[in-house]
């Protein structure tokens, strides 16, 4: 079954960011592992998850709302990475790489939101589900 979100570059890049956040937080001390790293991982995962959920919705308005939520989660990741940097948990190179990824995802999300709101995008097709009646 083809999932509509897997066609979106924003989702693919958000998945890459999620993996990168998991990798850098693996190196956190036990003191920071359970609080900060857990929150960072959840926020990063939320970016990709909101894109996927939005793409599965039936209306453009719903899709745009989920894309806005993905941007909010991306801002959470940015804040948490800033905290990690100020606590010297991240090296400058790690911060730079993650910051570049976040900036790119933010631009992709902004462009996708504009596209969806412009009315040019086709209505999203919901994921087939055993609960969805066949027509």
N, C-alpha and C positions, 0 to 999 in steps of 0.2 A: 504494500500500500504506500503510495506516494504522499508524503506529508508536505503541506504547503510551506511550512516554515523552513524546511531544509533547502529550499530554493533561494532563500534570502541571505545575502552576504552579511547583513547585520547579525543574523542568528549565528552564522558560522564563525564570525569574528568574536561574538560574545562567548561562544563555546571555547574558543582559543584563550580568551581572557580568563574564563573560569579555570581552565587547566593550569594556566600560568599562576593564578592566585593560589590554587591548591599546592603547586610546586614550591612557591616562595614561602608559604606559611608552614610547610613541612619543616623548615629550618628554624622556626620560632622556638624559644625556650618553653619549657613546660608551664612556666608562670603565665606566658602570653598565649599558649597554644589553645587553651580551652575557652578563653573569652574573646580576645581580639581575632584570632585566626578563624574561629567558628563563625563569628559575625561577618567577617570578610568573605568567607566561603559562601555563606548563605546569600549575601547581597550579590556576589558575582553570579551565582547560580540563578538568582532571581532575574537578572538581566535577560539571559537566554530563555528562561522559562516564560517570562512575560511576552517576549516576542513570539514564542511558539503558541502560547495560549491565544494571543491576539489574532494570529494568522488563522486560527481554527474558528474564530467567531464568524457570525453570519453577516454582520454589517460593518461598513467602513468606520462608522463612529466607534463601535466597540474595539475594532482593531487599533484605531488611533489612540483610544484611551489606554490600551495595554502597552502601546509603544511609549506613551508618556510615563507609565509606571516603570517601564524598562529604563528610561532616562533617569527617573528618580532613584532606582536601584544603582545605576551607574554612578550617580552623585554620592551615594552611600559608600560605594567601593572607593571612590576618590578620597573621601574624608577619612576612611579607615586606613587607607594606604598612607595618607599624610600623617596620621597618628603613628603608624608603624615606622615611618621615616624619622619622625621627630624623636621616637624612642630608640633610634639607631638599630631597628630590627631589619631594615632593608638597606642594601648597598645602593649607592647612587646609580649604578648601572641597572639594577633591578627596577628602581623607581622610574628611571628614564624609559625603559622598555614598556613597563606597564602604563605609564602616562601616555606614551605614544599610542598604545593599543586603545586606551580609553578615549582619547581624542578622536581617533578614527571611528570608533563605534558611535560616539556621540554625533559625529557628522553624518554617518549612515542613518542613524535613527531620525535625525532632524530632516534629512532628505526624504526618508520614507514617510514620515508624518506629513510633510508638505504634499507628497505625491498622493497619499491616501485621501487627504482632505481636499485635494484639487478636484476630485470627482473623476479623474482620468483612469484611476485604477479600477479593475473589475471587482465586482462583489466577491469577497472571499468565499471559498467553498469550505464548509465545515468538514472535519474529519468524519469519515464513515464510522459509525458506532453500532454495536448490537442494539442499542437503545433507540437509534434513529430509524423511524419507519421507512421502508422502501417505497418509492413512488413509481 
